[in-house]
């Protein structure tokens, strides 16, 4: 669950008294917009996208105005703007009007759960407002810290000293940045990013960090995010019928996180585990139909229902049914594979066989029994299959699935269809 922009980000920052620029929402009247311009001389107009959508500035989707006429023209241009970033295409529904903050210094700050350090990690630079990937590493602090004690002032101070930050910004940042740990930790967040934080100068010369953009990710299974009283539909932008059906099966036991990557893809990859999901999604690219994580030891009934939904929506176009995951610690492989096998058999009995190749890569408790149940179903239907155990490198298994998909495109699908007795195949 991701959130970008200050329409709701400003509300979250106020929970911990972190300074944020003045923001008006889509319903702002012309008089309110004019008063905002009168107070700040310059305002920015940004489209409101649900979910996490980045690179808006580079796409020309941020307007600025110093008079009402320009502000209204930018509102008209951006209110229903479309934006494509990577595999994501999003449509805006509204704009925000945000006060411009004059500043000499811009700061980038984020907290995330870093798998590299196995700890919460602060990323900080005094050269914000740009992509941090483009910065010289000498200007970028990447500091893990102890979750039990939280983000302490001395961690921020040491990081700023290490990257040679200007002295005048150190004290204000040391006072305010630790507040963000409270927001991150107490409300179920997995990522919090402010870029830029502009160092606003008061009349007496003292600098104050002011957040001018917000990005955050939440753990959907952590109920603490509900304390923020955010709208129920905030994280459901452009949800497909498939995603809605799967999300209705969310329970305390077992995950069911799905996202449609390419509705015209040919590899259906039910994936178990976040690490496997990241690798599979990246390597398969446009061939993957969905990105998914069905780990967490789902019970038989839930796994069968999830598999049935996947097959109903996508099996007709699928070349490769790719069931993949790492070596499980607690997921019962027999229960999950038996459930998927039963869903596959029932789908075939209702809709007829589909020409596809089944590829499996998995490890964990009851692996052999689970593979046996799935193999029996494949043989009964007449589907070719190839199974890999825990001793096979997951990257090689993913590449094998890609090779099978290419073979299917090159005539393999027609050959399997003929073996199944199907007269024609799409």
Helices and strands as residue ranges (DSSP letters): E 2-4, H 6-14, E 23-24, H 30-40, E 43-47, E 62-65, H 68-78, E 82-85, E 88-91, E 95-99, E 106-114, E 119-125, G 132-134, G 137-139, E 141-144, H 153-162, H 167-176, H 179-186, E 189-201, E 207-211, E 215-218, G 223-228, H 241-247, E 257-260, E 267-268, E 271-272, H 274-284, G 285-287, E 290-293, H 300-314, G 315-317, E 320-327, H 333-351, E 357-363, H 367-381, E 385-388, H 394-407, I 408-412, H 413-419
